[in-house]
């Protein structure tokens, strides 16, 4: 697979009836990270266009496949259940991406020591992070429990500090009482010219129950984006 204009992707699909179907695709246009256009040059012939559009912290994905004729399109759908297959493919893409960590980076016009204190000292954290947080120490083994209320529901947070590199990095195991699953939130600081870069990585969110939509990756991504890109910069600017 060589994803560039003129590049080729060759693969073999194995059917449930035991038949193998060789496929050859040639990329026509690649605009990273917005769109991909490619031609399926082995039978049946068609052109696919994949578009990605940002919608806040989410991404809308659309795929459009054009055949040489309506008759060929209908034949492919009837013989190979192409529409259903494409729907399943998009669904599996969603499942695959749900396992990806939330990653957010932001550079602040402040020294590392200042940013480190803002993300580890409880009185500072309460002003930009969570007012419900009543205790925190960047020490391995430290545990705390606090309650967050949102839209009439209560979410008992259980935190345990797993890893600490003083002044640079710490990781917190993140659980919810009454829910299965456990995730890991890591904050890392890097010195940059004239400032400090903060990298937030929140992994393991797929371990929470699928039915608990309030604990979805999308909700965590939105929350972290607000904290790292809005509330923390405002706090640092004021202080």
C-alpha positions as CSV (number, residue, x, y, z in Angstrom):
1,X,0.0,0.0,0.0
2,X,1.6,3.3,-1.2
3,X,-0.8,6.1,-0.4
4,X,0.3,8.8,-2.8
5,X,-0.9,9.9,-6.3
6,X,0.1,7.1,-8.7
7,X,0.7,4.7,-5.7
8,X,-0.7,1.2,-5.8
9,X,-2.6,-0.8,-3.1
10,X,-2.9,-4.5,-3.8
11,X,-4.8,-6.9,-1.5
12,X,-6.8,-10.1,-1.7
13,X,-10.3,-10.4,-0.1
14,X,-11.2,-13.9,1.1
15,X,-14.9,-14.7,0.6
16,X,-17.0,-16.9,3.0
17,X,-17.3,-19.4,0.1
18,X,-13.6,-19.9,0.0
19,X,-13.0,-17.8,-3.1
20,X,-10.2,-15.3,-3.3
21,X,-10.7,-11.9,-5.0
22,X,-7.5,-10.1,-5.9
23,X,-7.9,-6.3,-5.9
24,X,-5.7,-3.6,-7.4
25,X,-6.2,0.1,-6.5
26,X,-4.4,3.1,-7.9
27,X,-4.5,6.4,-5.9
28,X,-5.5,9.4,-8.0
29,X,-5.5,12.2,-5.4
30,X,-4.3,12.4,-1.7
31,X,-4.8,15.6,0.2
32,X,-3.7,15.0,3.8
33,X,-5.7,14.9,6.0
34,X,-8.8,15.9,4.1
35,X,-9.4,13.5,1.2
36,X,-8.4,10.5,-0.8
37,X,-9.5,9.6,-4.3
38,X,-8.6,6.2,-5.8
39,X,-9.6,4.0,-8.8
40,X,-10.4,0.3,-8.4
41,X,-8.7,-0.9,-11.6
42,X,-9.4,-4.6,-11.3
43,X,-12.9,-5.8,-12.0
44,X,-15.4,-4.2,-11.2
45,X,-14.1,-0.8,-12.2
46,X,-15.1,2.1,-9.9
47,X,-13.7,5.3,-8.4
48,X,-13.9,6.0,-4.6
49,X,-13.7,9.4,-2.9
50,X,-13.2,9.6,0.8
51,X,-13.7,12.9,2.6
52,X,-12.9,13.8,6.2
53,X,-14.4,16.9,7.8
54,X,-13.8,18.3,11.3
55,X,-16.9,18.7,13.5
56,X,-15.5,20.1,16.7
57,X,-13.6,17.3,18.4
58,X,-15.2,14.8,16.0
59,X,-14.6,13.8,12.4
60,X,-17.2,13.2,9.8
61,X,-16.2,10.5,7.2
62,X,-18.0,10.0,3.9
63,X,-17.3,7.6,1.1
64,X,-18.7,7.9,-2.4
65,X,-18.2,5.1,-5.0
66,X,-19.0,5.8,-8.6
67,X,-19.4,3.0,-11.2
68,X,-19.4,3.2,-15.0
69,X,-23.1,2.5,-15.0
70,X,-26.1,2.1,-12.7
71,X,-26.5,-1.4,-13.9
72,X,-22.9,-2.3,-12.8
73,X,-23.5,-0.6,-9.4
74,X,-26.7,-2.6,-8.9
75,X,-25.1,-5.9,-10.0
76,X,-22.1,-5.4,-7.6
77,X,-24.5,-4.6,-4.7
78,X,-26.7,-7.6,-5.4
79,X,-23.8,-10.1,-5.9
80,X,-21.5,-8.8,-3.1
81,X,-23.8,-6.9,-0.8
82,X,-21.5,-3.9,-1.3
83,X,-23.6,-1.3,0.5
84,X,-24.0,-3.5,3.5
85,X,-20.2,-4.3,3.4
86,X,-19.3,-0.6,3.2
87,X,-21.5,0.1,6.2
88,X,-19.8,-2.6,8.2
89,X,-16.4,-1.3,7.2
90,X,-17.3,2.2,8.5
91,X,-18.6,0.6,11.7
92,X,-15.4,-1.3,12.2
93,X,-13.4,1.9,11.6
94,X,-15.4,3.5,14.4
95,X,-14.6,0.6,16.8
96,X,-11.0,0.7,15.8
97,X,-10.7,4.5,16.5
98,X,-12.6,4.2,19.8
99,X,-9.5,2.3,21.1
100,X,-7.2,5.3,20.2
101,X,-6.0,7.4,23.1
102,X,-7.1,11.1,23.3
103,X,-4.0,13.1,22.5
104,X,-3.8,16.9,22.9
105,X,-0.8,19.2,22.8
106,X,-0.6,22.8,23.7
107,X,2.4,25.2,24.2
108,X,2.1,27.8,26.9
109,X,4.1,31.1,27.3
110,X,5.3,30.1,30.7
111,X,8.2,28.2,32.3
112,X,7.9,24.5,33.1
113,X,7.9,25.1,36.8
114,X,4.9,27.3,36.5
115,X,2.9,24.9,34.4
116,X,4.0,22.0,36.6
117,X,2.6,23.7,39.7
118,X,-0.7,24.5,37.8
119,X,-1.2,20.8,37.0
120,X,-0.1,19.3,40.3
121,X,-0.9,21.8,43.2
122,X,-4.5,21.2,44.4
123,X,-5.4,24.8,45.0
124,X,-4.4,25.7,41.4
125,X,-6.0,22.6,39.9
126,X,-9.4,23.5,41.5
127,X,-9.4,26.9,39.7
128,X,-9.1,25.5,36.1
129,X,-9.5,21.7,36.2
130,X,-12.1,20.4,38.6
131,X,-13.5,22.3,41.5
132,X,-14.8,19.0,43.0
133,X,-11.2,17.8,43.4
134,X,-10.4,18.1,47.1
135,X,-6.9,16.5,47.3
136,X,-4.0,15.6,45.0
137,X,-0.3,14.8,45.2
138,X,2.0,14.0,42.4
139,X,3.3,11.0,44.3
140,X,3.3,7.4,43.2
141,X,0.6,5.5,45.1
142,X,-1.4,8.6,46.0
143,X,-5.2,7.9,45.8
144,X,-8.2,10.1,46.0
145,X,-11.9,9.9,45.4
146,X,-14.3,12.8,44.5
147,X,-17.8,13.2,43.1
148,X,-18.6,15.0,39.9
149,X,-22.3,15.8,39.2
150,X,-23.4,16.4,35.6
151,X,-26.9,16.7,34.2
152,X,-28.5,15.2,37.3
153,X,-26.2,12.2,37.6
154,X,-23.3,11.5,40.0
155,X,-20.0,10.1,38.9
156,X,-17.7,9.0,41.7
157,X,-14.1,9.4,40.4
158,X,-11.4,7.1,41.7
159,X,-7.8,8.3,41.0
160,X,-4.5,6.6,41.7
161,X,-1.1,8.1,40.7
162,X,0.8,5.4,38.9
163,X,4.0,7.2,37.6
164,X,5.8,10.5,38.4
165,X,8.8,12.2,37.0
166,X,8.9,15.3,39.2
167,X,8.6,18.6,37.3
168,X,8.0,16.8,34.0
169,X,5.4,14.0,34.0
170,X,2.7,12.1,35.9
171,X,0.2,9.4,35.1
172,X,-3.2,8.8,36.9
173,X,-5.3,5.6,36.8
174,X,-8.8,6.8,36.2
175,X,-11.8,4.7,37.4
176,X,-15.5,5.3,38.2
177,X,-17.2,3.6,41.2
178,X,-20.0,1.4,39.9
179,X,-18.5,1.1,36.4
180,X,-16.1,-1.5,35.0
181,X,-13.0,-0.3,33.1
182,X,-9.9,1.6,33.9
183,X,-8.1,4.3,31.9
184,X,-4.7,6.1,32.2
185,X,-4.3,9.9,31.9
186,X,-0.8,11.2,31.4
187,X,0.5,14.8,31.4
188,X,4.0,15.4,30.1
189,X,5.9,18.7,30.0
190,X,8.6,19.7,27.5
191,X,10.7,22.8,27.5
192,X,10.4,24.8,24.3
193,X,11.9,28.1,23.2
194,X,10.2,30.7,25.2
195,X,7.6,28.4,26.7
196,X,6.4,24.9,27.8
197,X,4.6,22.2,25.8
198,X,2.0,20.1,27.6
199,X,1.1,16.7,26.1
200,X,-2.1,15.1,27.4
201,X,-2.6,11.4,26.6
202,X,-5.6,9.5,27.9
203,X,-5.6,5.8,27.0
204,X,-7.8,2.9,27.7
205,X,-11.1,4.7,27.4
206,X,-12.5,1.8,25.4
207,X,-12.5,-0.3,28.5
208,X,-15.5,1.5,29.9
209,X,-18.9,-0.1,29.2
210,X,-20.2,0.6,25.7
211,X,-23.6,1.4,27.0
212,X,-22.2,4.2,29.2
213,X,-22.2,6.9,26.5
214,X,-21.4,9.5,29.1
215,X,-18.0,7.9,29.4
216,X,-17.4,7.8,25.6
217,X,-14.1,8.7,24.0
218,X,-15.8,11.7,22.3
219,X,-17.0,13.1,25.6
220,X,-13.5,12.8,27.1
221,X,-11.9,14.4,24.0
222,X,-14.3,17.3,24.2
223,X,-13.7,17.8,27.9
224,X,-9.9,17.6,27.6
225,X,-9.9,20.0,24.7
226,X,-11.8,22.6,26.8
227,X,-9.5,22.1,29.7
228,X,-6.2,22.2,27.8
229,X,-7.0,24.6,25.1
230,X,-9.3,27.1,27.0
231,X,-9.4,26.9,30.8
232,X,-5.7,26.2,31.5
233,X,-4.4,29.0,29.1
234,X,-6.9,31.5,30.6
235,X,-5.8,30.5,34.1
236,X,-2.1,30.8,33.3
237,X,-2.6,34.2,31.6
238,X,-4.4,35.6,34.6
239,X,-2.0,34.3,37.1
